[in-house]
Amino acid sequence: MNRPGMPSPQKPSPHQPSLFERLLDALAAWGAASRALMASLGLAARLFVRLLMTLVPSMKRSVLVRDQLHFLGNYSLAIISVSGLFVGFVLGLQGYNTLQRYGSSSALGLLVALSLVRELGPVVSALLFVGRAGTSLTAEIGLMKAGEQLSAMDMMAVDPVQRILAPRFWAGVVALPILAAVFSAVGIMGGWVVGVVMIGVDPGSFWGQMQAGVDVWKDVFNGVIKSVVFGFTVTFIALYQGYMASPTPEGVSRATTRTVVTASLAVLGLDFILTAWMFSL
């Protein structure tokens, strides 16, 4: 107890970290984040190699792949077709307004076909596939993990990667190129409806310039390669996020969100890389 007239004792001030200590803390946090990233990349690479090695066993269980192909492809067909139709409508309108300035409205069919086959078909189909099928894959695998179904399969000496993940992986790889082809075909028909039926472009010029200007190997085949690469990427990211999700409702929801963000950015980044590689040869 302090006496009257005597100064109260000073409380010790908290320790203030120096600049060097703050740099060490930042370096430690950066190292921990880098280590976690490298560990995640290593786990993803191992899982991807395991999925590639399941090609032959998955073909022996073609019924499982067929069921997943129906779930991923057939149920995504409606949104792919409707989106492709409206994208074709927009391309027909915008392309005609642009080409008309230069007196080249007869090349509308070529513009629509190249835009869809090269870029919009594979890219937009992949983005729609992420939102429709990728999220469902992540949620399904994450809920199976949260319900300890995958752990139960391990206890019964059943490999969950080969039994659960592999059929979904190969079904997604097969489904996305088919959906991209449907998207492009429906989009071309949409461009024909707007350009020929509604605006009045000559149908012979529409189809003739398209046939003369679209190269099977340089345009169509490159679009198919893009859609196959996107199929591998999107399906694997969805399965990996679900397989590595925390076994809680919050963990599954966060994994689903990561699937949409990561897969969408991967599709756009790979599209730039593939386009730069294909059309610089």
N, C-alpha and C positions, 0 to 999 in steps of 0.2 A: 504494500500500500504506500503510495507516494505521500511524502510530507508536504504540508502547505508551503508554497513558495519554491519548491524544487522542480526542475524541468522533468517532464515525463520522458521515459526512455524511448529512443528511436527504434521503430520496427525495421528489421533487416529488409532491404529492397530485394525483390526477386532477381534471380540471375538472368541477365540479358545475353542471349547467345551472340557470339562475335560473328563477324562476316565469314571467317574461316569455318566455324561450326555450321553456319547455314549452308555454305557450299558443300560441306561434307554430307549434311542431311539431304540436300537436293541430289547429290551424286548417288547416295544410297537408295533414294526413292527411284531414280532413273535406272539404276542397276536392277532393282527388284522388278520394275515394270518390264525391262528388257528380258530378264530371265523368265518371267511369266509368259511373255510373248513367244520366246523361243520354245518353251515347253509346249505351248498350245500349237505352234506350227509343227513341232515334232509329232505330237499326238495326231494332228490332222493328217500328216503325211503317212503315218503308219496305218491309220484307218483307211485312207484312200488306196494304198497298196493292197490292203486286205480285201477291199471291195473289188478291185480289179482282178484279183486272183479268184474271185467267186464266179467268174463268167461261165465256166464249164459246169460247175455244180448248179448254177441258176438255170442253165438251159435244160438240165435234167429234171428240174422242178418247174417246168414251163407253166404249169397251172397257176402257181403263185405269181409269176411275172404277168401272166394274162390277167389275173384278177386286179393286180395293181395298175396295169396298163388301162384297164377299163375305168378304174377309180380316178386315175390322174388325167388320162386323156379324154375319155368320153364326157366326164363331168366338167371338163374345162372347154369343151367344144363350143358351147353356147356363147360364152363370153368372148372367146376368140373370134367366132364368126361375126357376131354383132359388132365388135370393135373393128375388125377388118373392113366390114361394110362401111362404117361411118368414116374410117380413115380414108377409104377409097373415095367417098363422097367429097371429103375436104380436099384431097389431092386433085380431084377433077376440077373443082371450083378454083382453087388457088393456082393450079397449073395453067388452066385456060386463061385466067386473067393476066398471068405473067407472060405466057407465050404470045398472047394476042398483041402485046405491045410491039413485038418484033416480027409480026406476021408469020409466026410458026405454030399456029394453033393446031395444025394437022399433026404435029409431033406430040400431042397430048398423051396418046397411048404409050409412046416410048418413055415419056417422063414418069407416068404413073407406074409402069412396069419396073423400070430401073429403081425408082425410089422404094418400092415395096420389096423387090427381090433382093436388092443389095443390103438395105439398111432396115427399113421400118418393119418388114416381116419378121426377121430373126429377133431384133431388139425389142420391139413392142410385145411380141409373143412371149419372149423370155420374162419381161417385166410383169405381164399379166399372169404368167405361169407361177412366178414367185408369189404374187398376192393370192392366187387361188389354190394352187397345189403345194407350194413350198411351205406356207404357213400351216396347212393341215398336216403335212409330214412332220414338221417340227413339233406341233402340239400332240400328235399321236404318239410319237416316240417318247417325248417328254412325259406324257401321262403314263405310259407303260413303265417308264423308269420310276416315276413317283409312286406307282402302285406296286413296285418291286416285282413286276412280271419278268423283266430282264434278268434280275438276280435269281428268280426262281428257275429260269431256263438254264442259267449257269449251274445251278445246283443239280439239275437233271442232266448235265453233260450235253446240253444243246447250245450250240454257238449262236447267240442272238444276232451277230453280224451276218452270218450266212443265212439264218432262218428269217430274220425280220428286216434287216437293212438292205441286204443284197437284192431281193426282188423289187423293192421300191426304187433302189438306185437304178437298176437296168431298165425298169419301166419308165422312169423319168427321162433317161437318156434316149429311149426310143420315142417317147411321146412328143417331146418338144420339137424335133424336126418335122414331124407330121403336122403338128399344130401350126408351125410357122408356114408350111406349104399351104395349108388351108387358109390362113390369114392372108397370104399374098394372093391366092386365087380369088377369094371373096373380095379383097380390096380392088383387084383389077376389074372385077365385074361392077363394083361400085363406081369406079372411075368411068367405065363404059356407060353406065346408066346416066350419070351426070353429063358427061361430055357428048355422047351421041344422042341419047333419048331426049334429054332436057335442053341442052344448049344447041345441038344441031351440028356437031362436028361430023365430017364425012366418015362413015364406018369403015370404008376401005382404007382410008389414010390412017385411021386409028389402029386397026389391026395390022396393016401392012408395015408401017414404020416400027411398030412393036416387034414384029417378026424379024425385020431386017436389022434392028439395032440391038436386040438382046442376044448376047452370046451365051451359049449353054454352059461352057466351061468357065469363062471369065466372070459371068454374072450369077447364073443360077447355081453352079457348083460351089462358088465361093459363099453364097448365101446359105447353102446346105452345110458347109463346113462351120460357118458361124453358129448355126442353130445346134449342131452337134456339140461344139465346145460349150455353148451356153447350157445345153442339157446336162453335161457332166458337172459344170460349175454350180448351177442352181440346185440341182438335186443333191449333190454332195454337201453343200453348205447347209441345206435344210436338215439333212440327216445328221450331220455332225453337231449342229446346234441342239437338236433334240436329244442326241445321244449323250452330250456333255452337259445338259441342263441340270440345274440343281433340282433335287426331287421334292419340290414344293410348288404350290400354285404360282407364287411370285416368280420362282425360277423358270417355270415353263412360259409364263407370259413374257419375261425378259428375253428368253431364248427365241420366242416367236418374233419379237421386235428386232432382235439382232439378225435374224434370218432375212427379214425384208430389207433392212438397211445394208447389210453386208452383200447380199446377193445382187441387189440393184446396183450398187457401186461397182461390184465385180463385173457385171454385164456391161455397163457403160465403159469401164476401163478396158476390158478385153475387146470391146467393139472397136475402140480407137486403135489398139495394137494390131488387131487382125486386119483392119482396113488399111493401115499404113503398110503392113507387110504384103497384103494381097495385091494392092494396086500400085506398088512400087516395083514389082517384079517385071 
